[in-house]
Amino acid sequence: MLFRSSSIDWVVGLYYLDQKGDASQRTTVLGFQPWRDASGWANGFYGPSNDSFVWTYKTNFRDTAVFGEMTFHLSDSIDLTVGGRYFDNKNTVTSQTLLPIWIGSIFDFGEAPETTSTNKDNDVLFKGNLAWHLNDNQMLYGTISEGYRRGGSNAAPVWYEGCVRYCNDPSYLNFDSDSVINYEIGFKGSTDIVSYTFSAFYIDWSDPQLNTATPSGAFYAVVNGSRATSKGVDMELSWAITEKLILRGGYAYVNAKLKEDLFVPTGNPDNPSERLEASAGNRLPGTPDHSLNLSLLHTGTLSNGLKWINRGSVYYQGESENSILNTQDWNKTLDPFSIWNFSTTLAGDKWSASLYIKNAFNELGSTAEFKDGYFVTRPLDNYYGQGQKTFISQPRTIGISAKYWF
């Protein structure tokens, strides 16, 4: 709901979400499956009457929030915006993971029970912005805002009374919420042919949610670190070179790092221990240090009155890290890459037809990778899966498209 007056604009809203989910997987395998141990190759037998893998995950998430924002026009040139959001959420998860292959063997989980956990959270998030309109076409601004991401459940097997195998520390069952405080200053402006934005930012991240795997069984899990930061600059430009030719672009530099060492538990309540999983100074994964995008748009009109539109664009991404962890089984520096796209379009009053080519130079851009260490069969590390994969950019694609407006 939006309200306005001569000196104040304000908006308020309510939000409610009640979400339920029920997922399960039961797999049966019959026959001989080769597996490798310290002495070489041997054969393990998957029982004919047992489910080879059982996994259940039932969740009930409820979120309620009220939010509002007010803008005070302190003068003809200065605006102050303040806002807040109060939220209250509750997440209940019931999970079970079993591997009942060859009861009594090294594969045996034992009778792992269903586990139910509940996370509750509530807080108030703040936002403040001060904007100074230097003139009709230029503005200087500063923003402070808070962000929040809820916690959840890993549904990984953990220690219980009488645990036989994969007795991970109970802390792996759940992970907590994380939050950030964002600081940004910037400058915006425009002329008859150019518009631009320059900004610098600093993000202070508390209890960051980080991906790892349980020390026993290598089940994927999220754990909370202590602190991370992200800082950098961002800029955008739009330039009307001529009436028919427009250049647009953007550039960002980001320095995102873990600020404190991450230690994770490796034992269980009967035998507690921990190890250094990620060191302070490690780069946050999936965040390229440099990124750039440029596009050139040309529009014209043919002698028969049809519009002719031509576009060319390039996206460049610098180096990024695959994982924040110290282990080389997971970590890898991903190479820079660039993607070029081109298109040409003819358009009438009610139709258009386009010829396009995406990733014109067929660049193999990798954004993430599951290495051998994720999935290789390694009984010494209590893991028996396979499935290496790399997430790559769309290969060169050439196509045509047509639209008609009725």
C-alpha positions in Angstrom: 0.0 0.0 0.0 1.5 3.3 -1.1 0.8 6.7 0.4 2.0 10.2 -0.6 2.0 13.7 0.8 3.9 16.8 -0.1 6.8 16.0 2.2 6.6 12.2 2.9 6.1 9.1 0.7 5.5 5.8 2.5 4.6 2.2 1.8 3.6 -0.7 4.1 3.0 -4.4 3.4 2.2 -7.8 4.9 3.6 -11.2 3.9 2.7 -14.7 4.9 4.0 -18.1 3.5 3.0 -21.6 4.6 5.0 -24.2 2.6 5.0 -27.9 3.0 7.2 -30.5 1.2 7.6 -34.2 1.3 10.4 -35.9 -0.6 11.6 -39.4 -0.5 13.9 -41.9 -2.4 14.1 -45.6 -2.1 16.5 -47.5 -4.4 17.0 -51.3 -4.7 20.1 -52.7 -6.4 20.6 -56.5 -7.0 23.9 -58.1 -8.0 27.6 -57.7 -7.7 29.1 -54.2 -7.6 32.9 -53.7 -7.7 34.3 -51.5 -5.1 37.9 -50.6 -4.2 39.6 -50.9 -0.9 43.2 -50.4 0.3 44.3 -53.8 -1.0 42.8 -53.4 -4.5 39.5 -54.6 -6.1 37.0 -56.9 -4.4 33.3 -57.6 -4.8 30.5 -56.4 -2.5 27.0 -58.0 -2.7 23.9 -55.8 -2.6 21.2 -57.7 -0.8 18.2 -58.9 -2.9 15.5 -58.2 -0.4 16.6 -54.8 1.0 16.3 -51.3 -0.2 19.9 -50.2 -1.1 19.3 -46.6 -0.2 16.5 -44.9 1.7 16.2 -41.1 2.1 13.2 -39.1 3.4 12.9 -35.3 3.9 9.7 -33.7 5.1 9.5 -30.0 5.7 7.0 -27.5 7.0 8.1 -23.8 6.7 6.1 -20.8 7.8 7.1 -17.2 7.4 5.3 -14.1 8.4 6.5 -10.5 7.9 5.5 -6.9 8.0 7.5 -4.2 6.3 7.4 -0.5 5.5 9.4 2.3 4.1 9.2 6.1 4.3 10.9 8.8 2.2 11.2 12.2 3.8 11.8 15.1 1.4 14.0 17.2 3.7 14.5 19.9 1.1 14.2 20.4 -2.6 17.5 18.5 -3.1 17.8 16.0 -0.2 15.7 12.9 0.4 16.0 10.5 3.3 14.5 7.0 3.1 14.2 4.7 6.1 12.6 1.3 6.1 12.3 -1.9 8.1 11.1 -5.4 8.0 10.0 -7.6 10.9 9.9 -11.3 10.2 9.1 -14.4 12.2 9.7 -17.9 10.7 9.6 -21.5 11.8 11.0 -24.5 9.9 10.4 -28.1 11.0 12.2 -30.9 9.2 11.8 -34.7 9.6 14.5 -36.7 7.9 16.1 -40.1 7.7 19.0 -41.6 5.7 19.6 -45.3 5.6 21.9 -47.6 3.6 20.7 -51.1 4.6 23.0 -53.0 2.2 24.2 -56.4 3.5 23.3 -56.0 7.1 26.3 -56.4 9.4 28.8 -55.4 6.7 30.9 -52.3 6.4 27.9 -50.8 4.5 25.5 -51.2 7.4 24.0 -48.0 8.9 22.3 -49.7 11.8 18.8 -48.7 12.7 19.1 -45.0 12.2 15.9 -43.3 13.5 13.9 -40.5 11.9 15.1 -37.2 13.2 12.9 -34.1 13.7 14.4 -30.6 14.1 12.8 -27.2 14.4 14.4 -23.8 13.7 12.8 -20.6 14.8 13.9 -17.1 14.0 12.7 -13.5 14.2 14.4 -10.2 13.8 14.0 -6.6 12.4 16.0 -5.6 9.3 16.8 -2.0 8.6 17.4 0.1 5.5 18.5 3.7 5.2 19.3 5.9 2.2 20.3 9.5 1.8 20.1 11.0 -1.7 21.4 14.5 -2.6 20.2 15.8 -5.9 23.1 18.1 -7.0 21.0 19.3 -10.0 18.2 18.0 -12.2 20.6 15.4 -13.8 23.0 14.4 -11.1 22.6 12.6 -7.7 25.0 11.5 -4.9 23.7 8.8 -2.6 24.6 6.5 0.3 22.8 3.4 1.5 23.0 1.1 4.5 20.8 -2.0 4.5 20.6 -5.4 6.2 20.0 -8.7 4.6 19.0 -12.1 5.9 18.8 -15.7 4.7 17.1 -18.4 6.8 18.7 -21.5 8.1 17.7 -25.1 7.3 18.4 -28.8 7.6 21.0 -30.9 5.8 19.2 -34.2 6.4 22.6 -35.8 6.7 23.1 -38.9 9.0 24.4 -38.0 12.4 25.2 -39.6 15.7 22.5 -41.3 17.8 22.6 -43.7 20.7 23.8 -47.0 19.4 25.1 -45.5 16.1 27.0 -48.0 13.9 28.3 -46.1 10.9 28.3 -42.5 9.5 28.1 -41.2 13.1 28.7 -37.5 12.2 28.5 -34.8 14.8 24.9 -33.8 15.5 25.7 -30.2 14.4 25.6 -31.4 10.8 21.9 -31.9 11.1 21.0 -28.2 10.8 22.6 -24.9 9.8 21.8 -21.5 11.1 20.7 -18.3 9.3 23.2 -15.8 8.0 23.0 -12.1 7.6 24.8 -9.1 6.0 25.1 -5.4 6.4 25.5 -3.6 3.1 27.2 -0.2 2.7 27.1 1.6 -0.6 27.9 5.0 -1.9 27.3 6.1 -5.5 26.9 8.8 -8.1 24.4 8.9 -10.9 24.0 11.3 -13.7 22.9 11.9 -17.3 23.3 14.3 -20.2 21.4 14.4 -23.5 23.4 11.5 -24.9 25.0 9.7 -21.8 23.7 8.2 -18.6 26.0 6.7 -16.0 26.3 5.2 -12.5 29.4 4.7 -10.4 29.3 3.0 -7.0 31.5 1.4 -4.3 30.2 -1.2 -1.8 31.3 -3.1 1.3 29.4 -6.1 2.6 30.0 -7.5 6.1 28.7 -11.1 6.2 28.0 -12.8 9.5 27.7 -16.6 10.0 28.0 -17.2 6.2 26.5 -20.5 5.0 29.3 -22.5 3.3 29.1 -25.8 1.4 31.1 -28.8 2.6 30.6 -32.5 3.2 30.3 -34.6 6.3 33.6 -36.2 7.4 32.0 -39.7 7.5 30.1 -40.7 4.3 30.8 -37.4 2.4 27.1 -36.3 2.5 26.7 -32.8 1.3 26.2 -30.3 4.1 26.0 -26.6 4.8 27.9 -25.2 7.8 28.1 -21.7 9.2 31.4 -19.8 9.1 32.1 -16.9 11.4 32.6 -13.9 9.0 33.3 -12.9 5.4 33.4 -9.7 3.5 32.8 -8.5 -0.1 34.0 -5.2 -1.4 34.4 -3.6 -4.8 33.2 -1.1 -7.4 30.4 -1.2 -10.0 29.7 1.1 -12.9 27.2 1.3 -15.8 27.1 3.4 -18.9 24.7 4.1 -21.8 25.9 6.3 -24.7 23.8 7.3 -27.6 26.7 7.7 -30.1 24.2 8.7 -32.9 20.5 8.6 -33.2 20.8 5.1 -34.5 23.7 3.7 -32.6 23.7 3.1 -28.8 26.5 1.6 -26.7 25.7 0.1 -23.3 28.1 -1.5 -20.8 28.9 -2.4 -17.2 31.9 -3.4 -15.2 32.3 -4.8 -11.7 35.3 -5.6 -9.5 34.7 -7.8 -6.5 37.0 -8.8 -3.7 35.1 -11.4 -1.7 37.0 -13.4 1.1 36.5 -15.4 4.2 37.7 -13.3 7.2 38.1 -16.0 9.8 39.2 -19.6 9.8 36.4 -22.2 9.4 36.7 -25.3 11.7 34.3 -28.2 11.4 33.7 -31.1 13.7 35.1 -34.5 12.6 34.2 -36.7 15.5 31.0 -37.2 17.5 29.9 -36.7 21.1 31.7 -39.9 22.1 35.0 -38.8 20.5 34.9 -35.0 19.7 37.5 -33.5 17.3 37.7 -30.8 14.6 39.7 -29.8 11.6 40.5 -26.6 9.7 38.2 -26.7 6.6 38.8 -23.3 5.1 41.4 -20.6 5.9 40.9 -16.9 6.4 41.7 -15.2 3.2 40.2 -17.9 0.9 38.1 -16.3 -1.9 34.4 -16.9 -1.8 33.3 -19.4 -4.5 31.3 -18.4 -7.6 32.4 -14.8 -7.5 34.6 -13.6 -10.4 37.1 -10.9 -9.6 36.3 -9.0 -12.8 33.1 -9.0 -14.9 32.3 -6.9 -18.0 29.4 -6.6 -20.4 29.1 -4.5 -23.5 26.4 -4.2 -26.1 26.0 -2.2 -29.3 22.5 -1.6 -30.8 21.9 -0.2 -34.3 18.4 0.7 -35.4 17.3 1.9 -38.9 14.4 2.0 -41.3 14.4 0.4 -44.7 13.0 2.0 -47.8 9.9 -0.1 -47.5 9.2 1.1 -44.0 10.4 -2.0 -42.1 12.5 -1.5 -39.0 16.0 -3.2 -39.1 17.6 -3.8 -35.7 21.1 -5.2 -35.2 22.6 -6.2 -31.8 26.0 -7.4 -30.7 27.1 -8.1 -27.2 29.9 -9.6 -25.2 30.1 -10.8 -21.6 33.5 -11.4 -19.9 34.0 -13.1 -16.6 37.4 -13.2 -14.8 38.8 -15.9 -12.6 36.6 -17.5 -9.9 37.0 -20.2 -7.3 35.0 -23.4 -7.4 35.1 -23.9 -3.6 36.2 -22.1 -0.5 37.6 -25.3 1.1 41.3 -26.0 1.5 41.1 -29.5 0.0 42.2 -29.8 -3.6 39.6 -32.5 -4.0 37.0 -29.7 -4.2 38.9 -26.5 -4.9 39.9 -25.3 -8.4 40.5 -21.9 -10.0 38.1 -21.5 -12.9 39.6 -19.8 -16.0 38.3 -16.5 -17.4 36.0 -16.7 -20.5 33.9 -14.4 -22.8 30.7 -15.0 -24.6 29.7 -13.2 -27.8 26.2 -12.9 -29.1 24.8 -11.4 -32.3 21.3 -10.9 -33.8 19.5 -9.1 -36.6 15.8 -8.4 -36.7 13.2 -7.1 -39.2 10.0 -5.7 -37.7 6.7 -4.5 -39.1 3.7 -3.0 -37.3 2.5 -6.4 -36.0 5.4 -8.9 -36.6 9.1 -9.4 -36.2 11.6 -12.0 -37.4 15.1 -12.5 -36.1 18.2 -14.4 -36.9 20.5 -14.9 -33.9 23.7 -16.6 -32.9 24.6 -17.2 -29.2 28.2 -17.9 -28.1 29.4 -17.2 -31.6 33.0 -18.4 -30.9 31.8 -21.5 -29.0 33.6 -20.6 -25.8 33.7 -23.3 -23.1 33.0 -21.2 -20.1 33.0 -23.1 -16.8 31.1 -21.6 -13.8 31.4 -24.6 -11.4 32.8 -28.1 -11.3 32.2 -31.3 -9.3 35.7 -32.8 -9.4 36.8 -36.4 -9.0 37.1 -35.8 -5.3 33.4 -35.2 -5.0 32.2 -38.4 -6.6 35.1 -40.9 -7.1 34.7 -44.3 -5.5 36.8 -44.1 -2.4 36.0 -46.6 0.4 38.9 -45.3 2.5 36.9 -42.0 2.7 33.6 -43.8 3.3 32.2 -42.9 -0.1 31.1 -45.1 -3.0 29.6 -42.8 -5.6 30.5 -41.6 -9.1 29.4 -38.7 -11.3 32.0 -36.0 -12.1 30.4 -33.0 -13.9 31.2 -29.5 -15.1 28.7 -26.6 -15.4 29.5 -24.9 -18.8 28.1 -22.1 -20.9 25.6 -22.9 -23.6 27.5 -24.0 -26.8 27.3 -22.1 -30.1 23.6 -21.9 -31.0 22.2 -20.5 -34.2 18.5 -20.0 -34.7 15.5 -18.0 -36.0 12.5 -16.7 -34.2 9.3 -14.9 -35.2 6.5 -13.1 -33.4 3.1 -11.8 -34.4 0.9 -9.5 -32.4 -2.9 -10.0 -32.9 
